[in-house]
């Protein structure tokens, strides 16, 4: 698929590398927000069902992937900074919708709480407002391995926990990516973990009550770290929250097997259809 590449100057004079996949039949643009330790490559499977419906924008955070070479001197970036970066990109690309994965959901919800005028709806996948015991254990062990810059331990931890249902090929790719990151990226992730562990989740996510647009939370049935039951805690916070559970899948949803990909696509398409988005394109795709 053809992508238009650009480097965009954003919050705090940082630069992000972006990819825009244009769709000549689309009337709306969606922007995708990565999880921690990830780059835009993690959306390869989601891109397959989003690109026929929208103009799709992907980007790497300033400290990661293709953006890192453009930021030779870079301070540690908090989730509030990532939210402001996202708001800048929404304006730059005139984005109408957001699709986030895992801890990218924090920056997404913080940005949406600012009520950006353009955004009409958002999908938040593999995220919950609750740090349950499994997630707390994962983050605590991650904190230890990241502080020691133990690359193999970090790679194994990700695969053995949130990546437990990934197929062998993706597990190998995931390990190779996570275990080969720069020390600055480990330091950035460690900063995020300490930020999250040091805050009360109810206080941290109270911003969600200020979000007044439709949200779809998508979680895997087998995901012990951001479970469907935990995600439904958003029902008390977000007035227009909707929920979808993907059967026989874990944290990585559409990446885990073909049926999970199909079910995730169907849930996302139904959500956008209910919002009156791209009706003609969705009718052709379903």
N, C-alpha and C positions, 0 to 999 in steps of 0.2 A: 504494500500500500504506500502511496506517495505521501510524504509529509513535508510540510514547510517548516524549516528550522529557523530559530531566532534566539538571540540572547537578549533578555529583557532586564532593564534596571528596575529594581524594586526597593522596598522598605530598607532604610538604613544604608542606601547606596550599594546594596548587594546586587548580584547578577544571577539570573537563572536561565538555564538552557531549556528551551521549549520546543515541542513538536506539535504542529497543528495538522490534523488529518481532515482536509476539506471534503465535504459531501455536497455536490452541486444540487442535490434534491432536498437538502435539509434546510429547515427554517430556524433551527435553534442550535446552540453550541453548549457542549458539556465539558467541564474541566475535571480531571481526575487527580486525586490527592493520595500520594504514596503512604505506606506505613513506615515504621522505623526500620533502619538498616536496608531499605529498599530503594530502587530507582524506578524510573518509568517502565523499565523492561518487565516489571512484575505485573503489569496490566496487559500483557500480550493476549491472554485469553478473554478478558473483558472487552478489549478493543474489538474483537471479532463480532460481538453482538451489539456494541454501541455505535461503531462506525457506520453501519447501514442506516442508522436513525438520526445521527447528529454530525455536526462538525465536532471533532474530538480534540481537546487540548491536553497534552501531557507535559510534565515538567519535573526536573530534578531539583531538590532542595539545594541551596547554595553550597552546602558542605558535602554534597554527594554527586556521584556519577559525572555526567557531562558538564555540570555546573561548577564542579570543584576547581578546574583550572582557571576559571574566570574570577576566582576569589582568593588570591594568594595570601591575603591577610584577612582572617575571618574570626570574629569572636564566637563564643558559644551562643547558640540561638535557642530561645525558649519557645514554648508552644504559642505564646502570645505573639511572638515575632512571626512565626509561621502563619498564624491567622492573618496578620497584616500583609504578609507576602501574598497570600491567597486573595485577599481583597484587591490588591493592586493588579493581580493577574486577571481577576474577574472583570475589572474595568478595562484593562488593556484589550482583552479578547472579546469583550461584550458577551460574556458567558451568561447563559440562562439557567444552567443546572450544574449540580456537583455530584460526583461519585467518589466516595472515599473508601479506603481499606484500612482496617485495623487501627493503629494509633494515629493514622491520618485523620481519624474521626474527631480527635480532640481539636486540632486546628480548624477543622471544618465547622464544628459546632460553635467554637469561639467566634469564627468569622460570621456565621449565620446569625449569631446573637446580636451582631451590629446591624442587622436587618438591611443588607445591601439591596438596593432598590431593584436591581436587575434580576436577582435570583428568584426563580419560581418554584423550585422543588429540589430535593436532594436525596440521594441514596447513601446510607452509611452502612457499610458491610463489615462484619466480624469485629464489632465493637459493642461494649456495654458500659454502663455508668458505675459498675460494681467491680472492685478489686477482690475477687473471690480467692479462696485459699490456693487454688491451682495457679492463678495469675500472679498472686503475691509470691509464691514459691519460685515461679519462673523469673520474675523480675529480681528477686533477691539473689538468686544464683547468677543471673545475668550481670548484676551489679558487681559481684565478686570477680567473674571472669573478665569483664570489660576493664575493671580497674587494674587487673594484672596483665591486660593485653594478651590474654591466652587465646590465640586465634582458633586453635583446634577445639578448645572447650566451648567457645562461643558458637562455632559452627555446629558441633554436636548437640549443644543445648537447644538451639532453634529447631533442628531436625527431630530431636527426640521429644519435643513438647508440642509447640503449635504446628510443627511440620510433620506430626506423626502419621498423618494419612496421605501425605504426598506420595505419588508414584516414584519408583526408583530414579528415573531420569531427572525429575524435578528435585529430588532430594540431593542428588549429586551436584546439580547446578546451584542449588541453594547453599550447600556447604562450600562449594568453590567460591561463590560470591561473598558470603558472610565471613569466611576465614581469610579473605584476601583484602579486606578493607584497610584504608589508611588509619593510622593511630588517631588522627583528628576525628574520624567518623566514629570510632569507638568512644572517644571522649565525649562526642556530641550525644551519642546514645546513652552513655552513663549519666550525663547531665539531665536528659529527659527522664530517666528512671528515678533519679534522686528527686526531681521535681514532682513526679507523680506520687512516689512513696511518701513524700513529706507533706502531702496535702490531703485533707479530708475529701473523699470523692463527692460527697453530697454538696459540699461547698464549692468544689472545683467545677462541678457540672451544673450548678444552679443557673448558669447563663442560659441553659436550654429553655427555661420558662419564658425567655424573651423571643424565642423563635416562633414566628407566626405563619409559617408556610408548611406544606406537606412534606413529611419525612418518611422514608421507608428504611427500617432497620432490617438487615438481612443477616442471619446467623446460621451456622451449620448445626445440625441436630447433635453431632458427636463432639462439638467444640466445648471442651472443658474449661477453656480460658476466657472466652466471651460467649457464654451460653445463651440460647434463646430465652430461657427463663430470666436470666440476669438482664438481658437487653430490654425485656418488657418493663423494667424499672423506669424506662423512659416514658412509659404511658402516663405516669404521674407528673412528668415534667413538661413534655412536649404536647401541646393541645391538639396537634394534627398528626400525631405519630401513627404509623402503620407498621406491621411486622410480618416478616416472612421467614419460615424455617426451611432450610434446604435439607432434605432427608439424606441419611447415609453419607454425611460429609462433615469435615472438621473445620479448622480455622481458615484454610485456603480455598474453600468453596469450589469455584469453577475450575481451579487448577488441578483438582484431585482426581476426577474421572469424568467421562463424557456425560453421564446422566446428571451429575451435579452441575456441569456447565449448562446443560439444557434447562434444568430446573431454575438455575439462577437467572438465565436469560429470560425465561417465561415470567418469573416474579418481577423482574425489573421492567419488562415490557408492559405487563399488566398495570404496574404502578404508573408509568408514564401515560398509558392510554387513559387511565382514570383522571389524570390531570389535563387531558385534552391535548397532549403533546404528540405531534407527528402522527396523527391518526392514519393518514393514507400510507405512510411508510410502514407503520406497525401492522396494518392490515395485510400488507404484502409479506411481512416478515414472519407473522405468526402461522 
